[in-house]
Amino acid sequence: MKGYIVMNNYQICTKCIMDTTDPDITFDSNGVCNHCHVYDTKVALFGYKKDISDKKLADLVSKIKDESKNKEYDCILGISGGVDSAYMAYLTNQLGLRVLAVHVDAGWNSEVAVQNIQKMCQKLKIDLHTIVIDWPTMKEIQRAYMFSGLPNLDVPQDHVFLAAMYQYAKRYKIKYMLNGSNLATEGILPKTWGYTSVDFKSIKGVYKKCGRGKSIKKYPHFNIVQYYIYQRKVKRINLLNYVPYSKKEAIDVLSKEYDWNYYGGKHFESRFTKFFQSYYLPQKFGYDKKRAHLSSLIVGGELNRPDALSQMEDDSIYTINEMIQDRDYILKKLEITLEDWDTIMKQDAKTEDDYPSNKAIINIMVKVKRILKKLR
C-alpha cells in the first residue's frame, strides 16, 4: 500500500494487536497497520449503517421470499454449533425466513457443538440435515495435509463443507445461501496465513504428494469451473453484516433463550481446528490466529487493546495439557505416530506454491469479477 513501509524488526500495531508475525504487514507513520486501514475501507463499503442497512435487509428478505414462494425453503444455512451460525439461525427466525440448516460432520465435532445445533434447530423449528462425510476418505485427505507442511490444515474440512452446501442448494433449488463471514469477528485475517479452500486441484496435489494413495472418490468436492457456476446460481449472503452484530450480545441471547453453550474460542467447536490453530500454527509457523480474531474485535469496538493483549497471554482457556490430550487423540484417529509428528513439526514449512494449484486462474477470475462489478 502506498505510503507504508515494511519493518524488519518486531513491531506491533498501535491500534489493534496485529504484528510482524504477518510477513506482509505494513505500518503508517503512527504505527497503525494496514489491516486496520483495510478494515476501515471494508466497513465503509459493507459495514452496518443504521436505517440504510435495515432498509437493505428488509428489501433483501422481501426479494428472497418472493423468489422462493413456490419452493420448500427460502434459503440454506450451514450450521456448525458456533456462535456466528447459531446467531444467523436465530436471525432467520426473527426475519420469518424458511431455512434449511445443513450440518456437515467431517469427524471432528465437539460434544458442545452437536448439542448447540440440536438445541437451536429444535427450539427454532428449523429443518436440519446432517451430512456425515465418509471417515476413511476424510481421514486420508486430512492425514495428507498433516504431512504437507502447509499452514491451513482446515482446507479439507472447509472445502467439503461448501461442496455439501452447494449440493443441497442444487437439490432443493435454493438460490440463497447464508454465509457466516462477517466484519465484526473476521474483519482482520492476513492472506499469508492460509490459502483458499475452493481449489480442489490444490487438494488433489497435496494428496498425491503426501497421501497414501487410497481412493478419495467419496470426498464431496467441486472443481474451479463448477465453483464459478455455483456462484452464479447461488447467491451467498453475509447476513451478519446487515445487522449491528455483537459477539457478546449474540452469546448472551443464545445462552439465555436457547441454552446454547460457548466453547471458549473462535472455531473451537471443532476439536481439530481448536488444536491446529492453538498449537500447530504457533509452534510450527510462529503465528497465532487468535491475534487476528482479537484484533477484529478491537477494530469493531467490542474489545479494548489492553484486554486483548491480556487474552493473548492467558492460556487457561486451553491449557498445554489439554492441547497434548487433543494432539494424542488426533494423531491416533489419523494413524500418525509420535515419531511422525516430530517429523511433521520439524520439516520445512510449505506454501500452496509447492503443490499444483489453480492459483493463477483464481487470481484472474477474481480480477475479472471485480472489473465486471465496477461496470454494473
Phi, psi and omega per residue, in radians:
M1 nan 2.380 -3.063
K2 -1.060 2.344 3.098
G3 1.567 0.049 -3.133
Y4 -1.905 2.661 3.103
I5 -2.209 2.531 3.106
V6 -1.548 2.259 -3.122
M7 -1.673 2.217 3.128
N8 -1.326 -0.627 3.124
N9 -1.482 2.911 -3.109
Y10 -1.073 2.376 3.070
Q11 -2.609 2.549 3.112
I12 -2.199 2.489 -3.105
C13 -1.051 2.506 3.140
T14 -1.470 -0.166 -3.140
K15 -1.841 -0.922 3.059
C16 -1.827 -2.748 3.109
I17 -2.131 0.343 3.031
M18 -1.178 2.534 -3.062
D19 -2.448 -2.977 -3.063
T20 -1.340 0.200 2.911
T21 -1.229 -0.277 2.914
D22 -1.592 1.907 -3.056
P23 -1.112 -0.326 -3.114
D24 -1.728 0.093 -3.092
I25 -1.175 2.542 3.075
T26 -2.322 2.782 -3.095
F27 -2.297 2.533 3.062
D28 -1.500 -3.048 -3.061
S29 -1.165 -0.292 3.103
N30 -1.693 0.073 3.130
G31 1.420 0.220 3.111
V32 -1.549 2.320 -3.023
C33 -1.418 2.859 3.129
N34 -1.081 -0.530 3.140
H35 -1.083 -0.683 3.117
C36 -1.131 -0.721 -3.139
H37 -1.206 -0.695 3.093
V38 -1.132 -0.682 3.102
Y39 -1.044 -0.789 3.139
D40 -1.030 -0.681 3.110
T41 -1.146 -0.764 3.137
K42 -1.088 -0.751 -3.137
V43 -1.089 -0.710 3.126
A44 -1.078 -0.604 -3.104
L45 -1.528 -0.753 -2.968
F46 -2.134 -0.095 -3.073
G47 -1.277 2.882 -3.135
Y48 -1.210 2.310 3.069
K49 -2.295 2.028 -3.090
K50 -0.858 2.465 -3.118
D51 1.286 -0.922 -3.129
I52 -1.144 -0.884 3.133
S53 -1.188 -0.625 3.110
D54 -1.063 -0.747 3.131
K55 -1.166 -0.737 3.127
K56 -1.082 -0.724 -3.140
L57 -1.155 -0.756 3.126
A58 -1.065 -0.761 3.115
D59 -1.126 -0.713 -3.128
L60 -1.135 -0.788 3.138
V61 -1.092 -0.713 3.111
S62 -1.088 -0.734 3.129
K63 -1.137 -0.765 -3.141
I64 -1.067 -0.812 -3.133
K65 -1.108 -0.720 -3.114
D66 -1.140 -0.745 -3.107
E67 -1.326 -0.261 -3.083
S68 -1.976 0.178 -3.003
K69 -1.093 -0.425 3.121
N70 -1.755 0.233 -3.139
K71 -2.005 2.902 -3.110
E72 -1.246 -0.592 -3.095
Y73 -2.283 2.629 3.070
D74 -1.471 -0.608 -3.049
C75 -2.758 2.951 3.134
I76 -2.116 2.512 -3.088
L77 -2.371 2.208 3.031
G78 -1.443 2.209 -3.084
I79 -2.115 2.239 -3.038
S80 -1.952 -0.260 -3.025
G81 1.727 -0.134 3.107
G82 -1.419 2.989 -3.034
V83 -1.149 -0.731 -3.075
D84 -1.101 -0.882 -3.106
S85 -1.225 -0.593 3.114
A86 -1.143 -0.721 -3.135
Y87 -1.227 -0.579 3.049
M88 -1.100 -0.699 3.091
A89 -1.054 -0.734 3.102
Y90 -1.069 -0.770 -3.126
L91 -1.123 -0.693 -3.138
T92 -1.065 -0.612 3.096
N93 -1.173 -0.737 3.121
Q94 -1.123 -0.565 -3.096
L95 -1.532 -0.111 3.126
G96 1.307 0.469 3.136
L97 -1.542 2.459 3.053
R98 -1.544 1.883 -2.984
V99 -1.979 2.462 2.977
L100 -1.766 2.022 3.111
A101 -1.607 2.291 3.139
V102 -2.126 2.183 3.063
H103 -1.997 2.289 3.136
V104 -1.879 2.050 3.125
D105 -1.691 1.836 -3.127
A106 -1.738 0.228 3.029
G107 1.803 0.027 -3.031
W108 -2.175 0.282 -3.125
N109 -1.059 2.401 2.961
S110 -1.499 2.759 -3.136
E111 -1.073 -0.702 -3.109
V112 -1.121 -0.592 3.114
A113 -1.148 -0.805 3.139
V114 -1.058 -0.773 3.133
Q115 -1.131 -0.706 3.124
N116 -1.077 -0.743 3.138
I117 -1.085 -0.823 -3.123
Q118 -1.094 -0.775 -3.141
K119 -1.074 -0.837 -3.092
M120 -1.099 -0.840 -3.072
C121 -1.198 -0.653 3.126
Q122 -1.175 -0.823 -3.088
K123 -1.242 -0.545 3.127
L124 -1.569 -0.092 -3.116
K125 0.977 0.827 3.108
I126 -1.732 2.355 3.071
D127 -1.184 2.254 -3.121
L128 -2.087 2.237 3.020
H129 -2.007 2.142 3.113
T130 -1.849 2.202 3.138
I131 -1.868 2.073 3.117
V132 -1.720 1.989 -3.125
I133 -1.275 2.412 3.114
D134 -0.917 1.987 -3.015
W135 -1.141 -0.763 3.113
P136 -0.950 -0.645 3.109
T137 -1.254 -0.840 -3.133
M138 -1.054 -0.703 -3.130
K139 -1.049 -0.757 -3.094
E140 -1.124 -0.740 -3.129
I141 -1.239 -0.768 3.124
Q142 -1.083 -0.688 3.121
R143 -1.106 -0.737 3.129
A144 -1.066 -0.711 3.117
Y145 -1.129 -0.556 3.103
M146 -1.089 -0.559 -3.129
F147 -1.622 -0.019 -2.991
S148 -1.364 -0.416 -3.057
G149 1.411 0.101 -3.135
L150 -1.489 2.652 3.129
P151 -1.330 -0.741 -3.037
N152 -1.498 1.525 -3.141
L153 -1.371 -0.059 3.122
D154 -1.530 -0.052 -3.116
V155 -0.948 -0.825 -3.137
P156 -1.018 -0.673 3.111
Q157 -1.245 -0.836 -3.078
D158 -1.061 -0.686 -3.139
H159 -1.155 -0.799 -3.090
V160 -1.203 -0.549 3.070
F161 -1.064 -0.866 -3.098
L162 -1.196 -0.672 3.117
A163 -1.053 -0.775 3.136
A164 -1.127 -0.688 3.119
M165 -1.092 -0.787 3.140
Y166 -1.129 -0.669 3.132
Q167 -1.111 -0.707 3.120
Y168 -1.255 -0.621 3.087
A169 -1.092 -0.703 3.109
K170 -1.169 -0.754 -3.110
R171 -1.057 -0.712 -3.082
Y172 -1.763 0.170 3.102
K173 0.961 0.773 -3.131
I174 -1.623 2.275 -3.069
K175 -1.689 -0.199 -3.048
Y176 -2.224 2.232 3.129
M177 -2.049 2.152 3.125
L178 -1.472 2.222 -3.032
N179 -1.978 2.416 -3.083
G180 -1.395 -0.130 3.134
S181 -1.022 2.359 -3.099
N182 -2.725 2.748 -3.125
L183 -1.340 -0.489 -3.054
A184 -1.118 -0.703 -3.098
T185 -2.036 -0.125 -3.101
E186 -2.334 0.443 -3.080
G187 -1.183 -0.363 -3.140
I188 -2.223 2.170 3.036
L189 -2.847 1.952 -3.099
P190 -1.072 2.388 3.107
K191 -1.165 -0.465 -3.108
T192 -1.254 -0.190 -3.075
W193 -1.580 0.104 3.124
G194 3.074 2.853 -3.137
Y195 -2.015 2.697 -3.116
T196 -0.960 2.613 3.135
S197 -1.691 0.029 -3.079
V198 -1.522 -0.096 -3.047
D199 -1.612 1.627 -3.116
F200 -1.207 -0.478 3.080
K201 -1.065 -0.671 3.099
S202 -1.142 -0.735 3.120
I203 -1.081 -0.781 3.110
K204 -1.104 -0.678 3.139
G205 -1.110 -0.736 3.101
V206 -1.111 -0.758 -3.092
Y207 -1.168 -0.657 -3.133
K208 -1.113 -0.669 -3.102
K209 -1.458 -0.587 -2.969
C210 -2.066 -0.108 -3.097
G211 -1.542 -3.120 -3.096
R212 -1.744 0.159 3.034
G213 1.401 0.185 3.125
K214 -1.432 2.851 -3.106
S215 -1.175 2.420 3.052
I216 -2.145 0.492 -3.106
K217 -1.115 -0.427 -3.110
K218 -1.488 0.101 3.133
Y219 -1.494 1.962 3.114
P220 -1.073 2.310 -3.071
H221 -2.761 3.039 3.030
F222 -2.516 2.588 3.066
N223 -1.566 3.106 -3.007
I224 -1.152 -0.599 3.106
V225 -1.188 -0.800 3.116
Q226 -1.051 -0.635 -3.132
Y227 -1.064 -0.797 -3.116
Y228 -1.278 -0.462 3.013
I229 -1.190 -0.793 3.094
Y230 -1.009 -0.740 -3.113
Q231 -1.071 -0.584 3.127
R232 -1.322 -0.539 -3.079
K233 -1.587 -0.488 -3.101
V234 -2.152 2.061 -3.116
K235 -1.513 2.133 3.108
R236 -1.573 2.227 -3.054
I237 -2.024 2.157 3.068
N238 -1.471 1.366 -2.989
L239 -0.968 -0.661 -3.038
L240 -1.202 -0.282 3.082
N241 -1.399 -0.170 3.126
Y242 -1.572 -0.103 -3.087
V243 -2.229 2.822 3.090
P244 -1.345 1.301 -2.993
Y245 -1.294 2.211 3.073
S246 -2.223 2.170 -3.139
K247 -1.073 -0.756 -3.138
K248 -1.068 -0.817 -3.124
E249 -1.177 -0.623 3.119
A250 -1.118 -0.812 3.118
I251 -1.051 -0.700 -3.138
D252 -1.107 -0.804 -3.141
V253 -1.122 -0.835 -3.092
L254 -1.119 -0.694 -3.119
S255 -1.184 -0.785 -3.076
K256 -1.288 -0.705 -3.026
E257 -1.613 -0.399 -3.033
Y258 -2.266 0.133 -3.138
D259 0.981 0.584 3.118
W260 -1.340 2.470 -3.094
N261 -2.003 2.314 3.094
Y262 -1.328 2.618 -2.979
Y263 -2.007 0.087 2.948
G264 1.853 -0.365 -3.109
G265 -3.028 2.864 -3.102
K266 -1.128 2.194 -3.121
H267 1.236 0.238 3.112
F268 -1.322 -0.018 3.065
E269 -1.200 -0.299 3.051
S270 -1.809 2.176 -3.115
R271 -1.113 -0.627 3.136
F272 -1.212 -0.847 -3.117
T273 -1.073 -0.699 3.109
K274 -0.978 -0.785 -3.111
F275 -1.274 -0.820 -3.040
F276 -1.174 -0.612 3.109
Q277 -1.268 -0.634 -3.003
S278 -1.571 -0.447 -3.089
Y279 -2.067 -0.985 -3.055
Y280 -1.026 -0.893 -3.095
L281 -1.122 -0.868 3.126
P282 -1.099 -0.700 -3.069
Q283 -1.290 -0.681 -3.056
K284 -1.637 -0.645 -3.032
F285 -1.931 -0.199 3.064
G286 1.416 0.250 3.068
Y287 -2.335 2.734 -3.079
D288 -2.192 2.074 -3.108
K289 -1.126 -0.320 3.074
K290 -1.043 -0.537 3.119
R291 -1.075 -0.736 3.111
A292 -1.230 -0.702 3.140
H293 -1.085 -0.765 3.133
L294 -1.219 -0.627 3.101
S295 -1.096 -0.643 3.096
S296 -1.070 -0.711 3.133
L297 -1.213 -0.564 3.113
I298 -1.147 -0.946 -3.085
V299 -1.171 -0.400 3.090
G300 -1.459 -0.042 3.092
G301 1.424 0.222 -3.089
E302 -1.663 -0.291 -3.063
L303 -2.521 2.451 3.085
N304 -1.567 2.760 -3.025
R305 -1.090 -0.772 3.114
P306 -1.039 -0.701 3.114
D307 -1.160 -0.635 3.115
A308 -1.128 -0.737 3.108
L309 -1.114 -0.647 3.098
S310 -1.144 -0.706 3.134
Q311 -1.152 -0.539 3.090
M312 -1.121 -0.517 -3.121
E313 -1.592 -0.183 -3.066
D314 -1.506 1.968 3.123
D315 -1.850 0.290 -3.110
S316 -1.336 -0.448 -3.135
I317 -1.195 -0.627 -3.126
Y318 -2.487 1.625 -3.025
T319 -1.321 2.857 3.136
I320 -1.102 -0.593 3.100
N321 -1.139 -0.681 3.095
E322 -1.177 -0.650 3.099
M323 -1.098 -0.759 3.140
I324 -1.127 -0.675 3.090
Q325 -1.093 -0.769 3.112
D326 -1.165 -0.679 3.095
R327 -1.004 -0.848 -3.110
D328 -1.123 -0.658 3.108
Y329 -1.125 -0.807 -3.113
I330 -1.154 -0.777 -3.138
L331 -1.086 -0.730 3.135
K332 -1.122 -0.740 -3.113
K333 -1.167 -0.540 -3.132
L334 -1.679 0.076 3.118
E335 1.035 0.849 3.111
I336 -2.068 2.270 -3.126
T337 -1.443 2.890 3.080
L338 -1.123 -0.574 3.079
E339 -1.130 -0.745 3.088
D340 -1.083 -0.715 -3.133
W341 -1.079 -0.704 3.107
D342 -1.075 -0.698 3.097
T343 -1.152 -0.745 3.131
I344 -1.007 -0.782 -3.074
M345 -1.281 -0.425 -3.104
K346 -1.653 -0.323 -3.083
Q347 -1.208 2.788 -3.118
D348 -1.064 2.483 3.070
A349 -1.240 2.541 -3.124
K350 -2.114 2.907 3.017
T351 -2.221 3.046 3.134
E352 -1.052 -0.404 -3.129
D353 -1.237 -0.230 3.095
D354 -1.457 -0.035 -3.119
Y355 -2.327 2.731 3.067
P356 -1.030 2.500 3.138
S357 -2.800 3.003 3.037
N358 -1.798 0.476 -3.053
K359 -0.967 -0.801 -3.112
A360 -1.100 -0.758 3.136
I361 -1.132 -0.752 3.141
I362 -1.067 -0.767 3.137
N363 -1.069 -0.707 3.113
I364 -1.147 -0.787 -3.126
M365 -1.098 -0.655 3.109
V366 -1.110 -0.759 3.136
K367 -1.120 -0.748 3.129
V368 -1.101 -0.729 3.138
K369 -1.073 -0.723 3.118
R370 -1.133 -0.714 3.136
I371 -1.107 -0.811 3.134
L372 -1.090 -0.620 3.135
K373 -1.136 -0.688 -3.138
K374 -1.203 -0.539 -3.103
L375 -1.338 -0.318 -3.099
R376 -1.280 nan nan
